[in-house]
Amino acid sequence: MKLIADVAIVLVALLHLYFLVLEMFWWTKPMGRRVFGLSAEFALASKALAANQGLYNGFLAAGLLWGLIDGLAAFKLFFLGCVIVAGVFGAITVNRRILYVQSLPAVLALVLVLSS
């Protein structure tokens, strides 16, 4: 069960690394604008904010990977909790889809960590 939990954490971390790339590097590119449904003007105007948000997603991924490397359940639980809270906040303030894309995988990983 621990292996399955760790694989789930890796998947959540990879998802957040993908968010980092989308927000820091592809925000104004066609793919980034398509994923987030942005006009070229809005993407350009909000580029710095998106890059900041992408950096935070990178920190979440780094924290999850740190928990895997150290093997400390407390780190895994803390960073999964951060991902869940960020996803819930994003769902409330931006788009409900964030709940399913960000929080749900983290909730599943959290349940797996707790049951391993």
Secondary structure, DSSP 4 states (H G I P E B T S, - for coil): -HHHHHHHHHHHHHHHHHHHHHHHTSTTSHHHHHHHT--HHHHHHTHHHHHHHHHHHHHHHHHHHHHHHHT-HHHHHHHHHHHHHHHHHHHHHT-THHIIIIIHHHHHHHHHHHT-
